[in-house]
Every structure is written in C-alpha cells, then in structure tokens.
Amino acid sequence: MRIKPHHIVVALGVAIALFTALSGIVAGITGFHSDSPITREVFGNIPTPLKAAFYTVIPILLVYGAVLFANRVKNWERGRPDNRRTTPKNVHHRMADFRAGVYMQTLLREPGAGVMHSLIYFSFLVLLGVTTTLEVDHQLPDGAKFLHGDVYRAYSAVGDAAGLVFVIGMLWAILRRFGPPMWRPYRIRIKTRPEHAVIGGVMLAIGITGFGAEAFRIAADGLPDHERWSFIGYPLATLVDGSGAVHGWHQAWWVAHVVAFMAFLVILPTTMLRHMFTSPLNMYLRHRDRPKGAMRPMPNLVEGDTELETFGASVIEDFSWKQLLDTDACTMCGRCTSVCPAHATGKPLDPREIVLKTGEVMALTGSPPTSPPLSSGEETVEVPANWMFERISTEELWACTSCRACDEICPVNIEILDKILDMRRYLTLMESDFPSELGQAFRGMENSSNPWSLSQTERADWARDLDGVRVLSGGDPLDAEYLYWVGCAGSFDDKNKKVARAMAQLMERAGVDFAILGPAENCTGDSARRSGNEYLFQMLASANIETLNSMGVRKIVTQCPHCFNTLANEYPQLGGHYEVVHHSQFLEALVAEGRLDLEGATLAERVVYHDSCYLGRHNDVYLAPRRVLGSLGGIDLVEAPRNGTKGMCCGAGGARMWMEETIGTKVNDERSRELLDTGASRIATACPFCYIMMDDGVRAAGVSEDSVQVADIALHVLEAVEAHDSAGTA
C-alpha cells in the first residue's frame, strides 16, 4: 500500500501519544526527585489516580485529534496535483514565507489585529515551552535535573509573564469579537459564530485556571520565598493563604486546568483553531512554479492535445490539493472581504465566502465527512452533492474584477482568485454560462482579433502622421531593438490612441529604435482567459507567438498592464519567451539613463496616481509610474487613501470591461470619488482600462475636464515636455 499524507498524520499522532503515555509510566517507575529546596515537585499534591487519568486521557485525545486531522488531509488528497515541492531553488522563498507567517509579519499589516494575535501566539508558544521543559526535567535523574536555583526562579518569571500576556491577548480577542459594536470590525461582526465563543472560552480558561492552580499550589507549599518570582501566582497565593482547604482547592484548579487543555485538544481539529497548524503550512507552500500574475496552465485545447473530459472546476476533485488546503488554512478573518471592490460596492461577491463555501463542499462530501471550515451557527448548510454551484452562485463569480486584492492582503497566503477563475473556466467552456455581454467581446476577439470588433486594418491608423513609427508585416524580421506592443485599447479606443501617440513620440525623442506590428498584432487574450474562455485565449496567443517567434522578437514594450502580464507571465506557458517591459518601467529607465531629457519640463499641479491592479498587485510595479511623474518639476504628487498594495480597482479587470455593472454602486464611480477627494487637478493612470474607467467615473461625478484632467502618465509627461519646448521657442 502506498503511504499517503494522511497516514503520516495518524502515525505522527500515535507516536506523540505513545511518547506522552510512556513519559508518565517512566516517571512513575523511576520516581526521580530533586533535593534542591529551590524548585517544585511535579504533580505535587496530585493523587495517583488523577495522574494516571492525565497520562491516559491525554494520549487518547492526541490519537483522536490525529485521526480527525488525517480525515481533513484525506480531503486535500482528493485534489489534482500541484507542484509545491521544496527544491534548492525555492527553499529560500519557502523559508522566507514561513518566517513571515510565524513571526506575525503578515498579520501586522493591520497593527491592531497583528498585535493581538502576537500576544496570544507568542505567549502560547512560550507556555508550551514552559510545560515541555517541566516535563523534560521531570524525566531526568536526580543529578541531571536543572530546574532548581536561579534557573527555576527565571523559569517561574518567564512562565508568569507568558501567562499574563496570553490572558491579555485572549481578553482583547474576546472583546474584539463580542464587545461593543465600535470595537468589532464589520468583517468580523458579520461572521461571528458560537464556535468563536467556545474557542475564546476554552483558551481563556487555560490561562485563568493555570494561574489559579499556581496560586493554590504556592499557598499549599507554604509560600516559599523563591516562589516570589512567580509575580502573578505569588500575590494571588497570599490572598488565598489561610482560607482553609488550599490543598483541595489546588487539586480542583489543577483538574480544571487539565480539563481546559483537554477541551482544547478536542476542538483543535474540529474548529478553525486548526489554522495553528494549517496556516504555517500554507504559508510555507506559497511559492509556486508560475508568476503570481499567471493563471494555472491548461493542456493545448486548440490542437486537442488533452485527455481531460471536463475543464475548469465544478467539483472538489477539479481543484488542486493546495487549493483545498487553503480552505482549512483560512482563519476567516475577513481581510479579503474588507478590500474586495465588488463587495464594497454592493455586489454579491465576498472572497471569504468563496473559500468558506469551497471548504463546506469539501468537508461535507468527504469520506468520512468532516466539520466545515466554520460552524454555520443558526444557518442550515446543505450540500446535497459534490457540486460547487450548489453553494456558489454564478453572480458571485462574475462580479470578480480579478484585482487580486484578496490574495495580496491574506495573512496566510490563500489563493482565492485561482478558485474563482477556475470555476469561470468551467462555466464558460463546459456550460457556455457567461454574461451575455461577453458574447460580443468573444465574437470580436474570434472574428476580428480584438474585443472592439473593429477591422484589423485600422490597428495602425493612430500612427498615420507619425513619421517615426514603422509598421511591420507579420512575416518581416524585426530589425528594431524593441517591438512596441500597442494593444487593442491603444489601437481602437479614442482615449488610448492618444496614449499610443504620446508614447511613440517620447520614444522617438529618446532615440529608441522601435517598430509596431499594426494589423499583424492580435489581442493577447487576457480578457478571454480571465472570463474562462481558455480555448479563445490559446487561439489568440498561439497566433501571436507564431508571429513573434518567426520575426525573432526578443524585447517588447507594452502600454497595457494586461498585455504586459499576459506576454510576460502567460505566453511562456505556450512557448513565447520575451523580455517584456511596461511603458512606465521603460520611461523610468529612459529618464534615469538621460535618454529622455525632462530638464525644464514642469507640471505645477496636484496629481494623484491610480494604481493598476495588473501592474501593481499582479506584477509588483508600484514605484516606476510615480518616479516618472516625480521627474517633472513643480509637481505635487499626492496619494489616495488606498494606494499601492491596498489600491482600489477601477472595475474593468477580469473581463469586467466588457460587462454591464447593474448591481450596487459602480466600482469606477466609487474609486473616482476617492481620487477626487484628494483635491488633485489631474489623475494619472498607467493602464488603458483604468484611463477609460477613471475618466468615465470623474465625468459621472459631474466634474468637467477643465477642472480635473484624467490621462495616462505618458500624456502628462509629453504635455510637460512640449510645454517646455514651446516656452523655449517663444
């Protein structure tokens, strides 16, 4: 029989249980005892039957927990393969991601929650170490024991400090979840369940009963002077000393403490407390063999080179094992909910619910069924079949803008977007179930090679009167250093044609040797892929790759982050390997190298830059556009409240550009108001979709172009340069 991960989990649990039981047996047989007056007797004042029960019940619960946890691991094994092996090449990334999790770095992105969790987490580890140290010392022969004298004093102080911090952290957590409404964030308030009360009560009981048992133990021992180092337990002991029956009370508090710990072992595998193990594991496995901006590759559908009978994800077995592990690693903190632009504007999507519902289907259809990721509370959750769309609606999936804000903010590195896009693939490829507006975009990409459905012969019309722009035929070798990939928006949208012209003029001023494909350039297929139409994406990509490879293209400049992401991160899956740079990065380099002279070019206005999701969160390009704008003299560059990794989407990603937005507030209207509130007279973008959406949003707010101008960074830079030229010739 092949050993599987769930077998290892059971074996590990049994081994720990046996070790625990044997430690009690060995200690009982040997009876080692320290003669030092400055120490404490392990299990002092505890009757033998209680000690026997301790070393019997705890091992049983450890095996019980291992079996339940193994059942969850069996659920992960239902998933498809996903290469997350640790190799010499990725071990550095693995350890960095793991450290970021266990050091609470990802949680501390939100200081309040991060500090609270740190108080609980680190103190719990210290208390675990304190208990383990005591048991180790308990097993050692008399001459080898070390918990006496100053070592014991320090040990007592460390234990009490950790216990105090732990109790403070737990009280903070309970108040944050069950306290007055002003203390409870919306994302926590909407998902609080009785399960959280049980977890909070058990964890707090461990801390409180620990101090109670310690206080009565010290009192029962006669308040020895060295116990003053227990700076919490000793003062409490002085309060109860002389109250009578301290020995009996010590036993009662000790039993309560052990029972609280047993309750912890019981709820550990069956509640969201399991994230103590699954979250660090998930963070360790974060690094993958594809860029974060790339979707999961699929077999070649154009050539029919696949034995798959279904595409995308509709049942649990369609997800990868890592995607299923995600659902058990989720802490249900709701940070993804708090940053989702669709959720914030009244759409049916809540990223946390995608994870939760996937986990529910997985758990309740397992063999055997397991507890869901989070108890349903008063709701009745029914999963009649292993079918994702029993729990997740198509409206939720199509509301996603693929902005990746949920993935970026998740403190335990759950990959939410992949799940949404994989389910979209199933809906589109297997059910033809997609918004009707997408049908027109699909037809345009299939018949005209662009979603605008305009003639390919018009692709280079924007450059007709620009003598410096060379248009190549698809079969001609590229004799220029760079291919300028204009993209569909730059070729067909009136706003973005101006951006294409501005970029061409700036490159010409910098002496860049470049050319364009014109009619030989097809849509990269980004919108097709993000809307689940993998076949159409591969058809467009294959044609582009064949053209580019036949021309010997190596270096590409794009003005569209979606084209940039697709060419750089996804075309390699189909054999297209190029050095791709976004126009913001290219302009930054030209300015830094002195090839694009901005000396004297000024823009004495207040400017706010809107981050593109596909440039920022998908590809970590945040500074280049800001540095380009910052190179202009007199500029007052300000930031919106949500910027950088926390920037808000324009609403057009994930093929939403081609869909109507009829529910709630329009995302671009919400974002535009936020940018207008900065008091900026100009809004700068670095994405064609963002340009269109922000301009539409500003105009919808009743603000004229004379008051606030929206434009791509290339247009702002060219305007400043030409203004300087005009002033110099005047």
JOURMO-V541391 format. One record per residue. N is the residue number from 1. RES is the residue in one letter. PSI is psi in whole degrees, 0 to 359 (NA if undefined). Layout:
# JOURMO-V541391
<<N:RES:PSI> <N:RES:PSI>>
This chain:
# JOURMO-V541391
<<1:M:133> <2:R:130> <3:I:128> <4:K:164> <5:P:323> <6:H:333> <7:H:320> <8:I:321> <9:V:315> <10:V:315> <11:A:319> <12:L:318> <13:G:317> <14:V:319> <15:A:316> <16:I:321> <17:A:316> <18:L:318> <19:F:318> <20:T:314> <21:A:316> <22:L:326> <23:S:324> <24:G:320> <25:I:314> <26:V:314> <27:A:323> <28:G:324> <29:I:314> <30:T:320> <31:G:30> <32:F:143> <33:H:134> <34:S:136> <35:D:357> <36:S:137> <37:P:344> <38:I:76> <39:T:195> <40:R:153> <41:E:125> <42:V:134> <43:F:26> <44:G:136> <45:N:10> <46:I:120> <47:P:153> <48:T:318> <49:P:323> <50:L:322> <51:K:318> <52:A:319> <53:A:320> <54:F:310> <55:Y:358> <56:T:311> <57:V:318> <58:I:311> <59:P:322> <60:I:317> <61:L:328> <62:L:318> <63:V:317> <64:Y:312> <65:G:322> <66:A:319> <67:V:315> <68:L:320> <69:F:323> <70:A:325> <71:N:326> <72:R:320> <73:V:324> <74:K:325> <75:N:320> <76:W:325> <77:E:346> <78:R:341> <79:G:166> <80:R:162> <81:P:150> <82:D:119> <83:N:98> <84:R:31> <85:R:149> <86:T:125> <87:T:164> <88:P:333> <89:K:326> <90:N:358> <91:V:327> <92:H:316> <93:H:318> <94:R:311> <95:M:324> <96:A:317> <97:D:320> <98:F:315> <99:R:321> <100:A:328> <101:G:308> <102:V:340> <103:Y:4> <104:M:17> <105:Q:320> <106:T:324> <107:L:329> <108:L:0> <109:R:330> <110:E:101> <111:P:317> <112:G:304> <113:A:324> <114:G:315> <115:V:317> <116:M:310> <117:H:324> <118:S:319> <119:L:317> <120:I:312> <121:Y:306> <122:F:322> <123:S:324> <124:F:318> <125:L:319> <126:V:316> <127:L:323> <128:L:319> <129:G:321> <130:V:315> <131:T:317> <132:T:319> <133:T:318> <134:L:319> <135:E:323> <136:V:313> <137:D:326> <138:H:327> <139:Q:343> <140:L:150> <141:P:164> <142:D:314> <143:G:344> <144:A:353> <145:K:143> <146:F:349> <147:L:72> <148:H:165> <149:G:219> <150:D:329> <151:V:318> <152:Y:320> <153:R:313> <154:A:320> <155:Y:316> <156:S:317> <157:A:318> <158:V:317> <159:G:316> <160:D:322> <161:A:315> <162:A:319> <163:G:319> <164:L:313> <165:V:320> <166:F:314> <167:V:318> <168:I:315> <169:G:318> <170:M:320> <171:L:319> <172:W:314> <173:A:319> <174:I:317> <175:L:324> <176:R:332> <177:R:328> <178:F:2> <179:G:195> <180:P:151> <181:P:325> <182:M:345> <183:W:348> <184:R:111> <185:P:150> <186:Y:316> <187:R:333> <188:I:321> <189:R:321> <190:I:351> <191:K:21> <192:T:133> <193:R:164> <194:P:330> <195:E:322> <196:H:325> <197:A:320> <198:V:313> <199:I:311> <200:G:319> <201:G:316> <202:V:315> <203:M:317> <204:L:322> <205:A:323> <206:I:315> <207:G:314> <208:I:313> <209:T:331> <210:G:316> <211:F:323> <212:G:315> <213:A:320> <214:E:317> <215:A:312> <216:F:331> <217:R:314> <218:I:320> <219:A:319> <220:A:331> <221:D:359> <222:G:25> <223:L:56> <224:P:146> <225:D:324> <226:H:344> <227:E:357> <228:R:337> <229:W:341> <230:S:82> <231:F:352> <232:I:311> <233:G:322> <234:Y:310> <235:P:322> <236:L:324> <237:A:323> <238:T:332> <239:L:327> <240:V:349> <241:D:134> <242:G:2> <243:S:349> <244:G:144> <245:A:35> <246:V:329> <247:H:318> <248:G:320> <249:W:324> <250:H:316> <251:Q:321> <252:A:315> <253:W:324> <254:W:315> <255:V:317> <256:A:320> <257:H:315> <258:V:319> <259:V:321> <260:A:319> <261:F:321> <262:M:320> <263:A:322> <264:F:316> <265:L:327> <266:V:315> <267:I:347> <268:L:310> <269:P:350> <270:T:354> <271:T:180> <272:M:357> <273:L:341> <274:R:341> <275:H:348> <276:M:329> <277:F:316> <278:T:327> <279:S:310> <280:P:322> <281:L:316> <282:N:321> <283:M:322> <284:Y:326> <285:L:13> <286:R:313> <287:H:133> <288:R:170> <289:D:31> <290:R:153> <291:P:154> <292:K:340> <293:G:356> <294:A:139> <295:M:164> <296:R:132> <297:P:156> <298:M:161> <299:P:164> <300:N:107> <301:L:333> <302:V:320> <303:E:1> <304:G:26> <305:D:65> <306:T:148> <307:E:4> <308:L:138> <309:E:345> <310:T:151> <311:F:146> <312:G:201> <313:A:124> <314:S:339> <315:V:167> <316:I:321> <317:E:348> <318:D:341> <319:F:162> <320:S:161> <321:W:329> <322:K:322> <323:Q:329> <324:L:323> <325:L:322> <326:D:316> <327:T:332> <328:D:347> <329:A:344> <330:C:133> <331:T:0> <332:M:30> <333:C:336> <334:G:13> <335:R:326> <336:C:321> <337:T:319> <338:S:340> <339:V:357> <340:C:119> <341:P:328> <342:A:313> <343:H:320> <344:A:337> <345:T:20> <346:G:15> <347:K:164> <348:P:353> <349:L:133> <350:D:112> <351:P:323> <352:R:323> <353:E:328> <354:I:314> <355:V:314> <356:L:313> <357:K:323> <358:T:317> <359:G:324> <360:E:315> <361:V:317> <362:M:312> <363:A:315> <364:L:350> <365:T:10> <366:G:170> <367:S:96> <368:P:166> <369:P:148> <370:T:175> <371:S:145> <372:P:166> <373:P:324> <374:L:136> <375:S:146> <376:S:354> <377:G:231> <378:E:346> <379:E:154> <380:T:112> <381:V:120> <382:E:131> <383:V:87> <384:P:340> <385:A:162> <386:N:73> <387:W:114> <388:M:327> <389:F:5> <390:E:333> <391:R:332> <392:I:126> <393:S:155> <394:T:330> <395:E:323> <396:E:313> <397:L:320> <398:W:350> <399:A:345> <400:C:135> <401:T:5> <402:S:33> <403:C:343> <404:R:13> <405:A:324> <406:C:314> <407:D:321> <408:E:322> <409:I:345> <410:C:123> <411:P:347> <412:V:19> <413:N:43> <414:I:138> <415:E:88> <416:I:317> <417:L:320> <418:D:320> <419:K:316> <420:I:314> <421:L:326> <422:D:323> <423:M:326> <424:R:321> <425:R:317> <426:Y:313> <427:L:318> <428:T:313> <429:L:324> <430:M:330> <431:E:351> <432:S:38> <433:D:89> <434:F:158> <435:P:140> <436:S:328> <437:E:332> <438:L:332> <439:G:320> <440:Q:318> <441:A:319> <442:F:315> <443:R:321> <444:G:316> <445:M:324> <446:E:318> <447:N:326> <448:S:1> <449:S:21> <450:N:146> <451:P:348> <452:W:350> <453:S:28> <454:L:162> <455:S:135> <456:Q:336> <457:T:344> <458:E:2> <459:R:326> <460:A:11> <461:D:329> <462:W:339> <463:A:12> <464:R:318> <465:D:14> <466:L:103> <467:D:335> <468:G:358> <469:V:116> <470:R:132> <471:V:120> <472:L:153> <473:S:156> <474:G:334> <475:G:352> <476:D:142> <477:P:146> <478:L:113> <479:D:8> <480:A:163> <481:E:321> <482:Y:143> <483:L:124> <484:Y:110> <485:W:105> <486:V:322> <487:G:165> <488:C:318> <489:A:315> <490:G:337> <491:S:329> <492:F:335> <493:D:131> <494:D:319> <495:K:312> <496:N:347> <497:K:324> <498:K:325> <499:V:316> <500:A:317> <501:R:316> <502:A:317> <503:M:319> <504:A:319> <505:Q:321> <506:L:320> <507:M:323> <508:E:319> <509:R:327> <510:A:359> <511:G:28> <512:V:133> <513:D:105> <514:F:165> <515:A:165> <516:I:162> <517:L:332> <518:G:229> <519:P:342> <520:A:355> <521:E:127> <522:N:165> <523:C:140> <524:T:338> <525:G:11> <526:D:309> <527:S:325> <528:A:315> <529:R:316> <530:R:340> <531:S:11> <532:G:355> <533:N:74> <534:E:324> <535:Y:313> <536:L:319> <537:F:312> <538:Q:326> <539:M:313> <540:L:315> <541:A:318> <542:S:319> <543:A:317> <544:N:317> <545:I:319> <546:E:317> <547:T:310> <548:L:317> <549:N:322> <550:S:333> <551:M:352> <552:G:29> <553:V:134> <554:R:322> <555:K:128> <556:I:135> <557:V:129> <558:T:154> <559:Q:353> <560:C:122> <561:P:330> <562:H:318> <563:C:317> <564:F:311> <565:N:318> <566:T:313> <567:L:318> <568:A:321> <569:N:337> <570:E:330> <571:Y:330> <572:P:334> <573:Q:338> <574:L:13> <575:G:12> <576:G:106> <577:H:113> <578:Y:159> <579:E:104> <580:V:135> <581:V:138> <582:H:153> <583:H:334> <584:S:320> <585:Q:321> <586:F:316> <587:L:320> <588:E:315> <589:A:319> <590:L:320> <591:V:316> <592:A:325> <593:E:354> <594:G:6> <595:R:328> <596:L:105> <597:D:114> <598:L:16> <599:E:122> <600:G:348> <601:A:119> <602:T:153> <603:L:82> <604:A:65> <605:E:165> <606:R:120> <607:V:135> <608:V:134> <609:Y:132> <610:H:121> <611:D:133> <612:S:133> <613:C:320> <614:Y:342> <615:L:319> <616:G:276> <617:R:331> <618:H:336> <619:N:6> <620:D:33> <621:V:103> <622:Y:323> <623:L:328> <624:A:309> <625:P:323> <626:R:322> <627:R:324> <628:V:311> <629:L:320> <630:G:346> <631:S:347> <632:L:137> <633:G:147> <634:G:358> <635:I:142> <636:D:94> <637:L:116> <638:V:166> <639:E:144> <640:A:158> <641:P:320> <642:R:112> <643:N:170> <644:G:226> <645:T:339> <646:K:12> <647:G:152> <648:M:140> <649:C:154> <650:C:343> <651:G:359> <652:A:349> <653:G:170> <654:G:30> <655:A:9> <656:R:342> <657:M:329> <658:W:7> <659:M:149> <660:E:149> <661:E:101> <662:T:352> <663:I:129> <664:G:197> <665:T:144> <666:K:136> <667:V:318> <668:N:329> <669:D:317> <670:E:313> <671:R:321> <672:S:319> <673:R:323> <674:E:320> <675:L:321> <676:L:328> <677:D:346> <678:T:349> <679:G:13> <680:A:145> <681:S:350> <682:R:142> <683:I:123> <684:A:138> <685:T:169> <686:A:29> <687:C:134> <688:P:319> <689:F:316> <690:C:320> <691:Y:310> <692:I:312> <693:M:319> <694:M:321> <695:D:317> <696:D:320> <697:G:320> <698:V:318> <699:R:324> <700:A:335> <701:A:1> <702:G:18> <703:V:125> <704:S:164> <705:E:335> <706:D:332> <707:S:313> <708:V:122> <709:Q:128> <710:V:130> <711:A:159> <712:D:155> <713:I:326> <714:A:322> <715:L:319> <716:H:316> <717:V:313> <718:L:320> <719:E:317> <720:A:319> <721:V:314> <722:E:327> <723:A:321> <724:H:319> <725:D:317> <726:S:320> <727:A:327> <728:G:335> <729:T:353> <730:A:NA>>
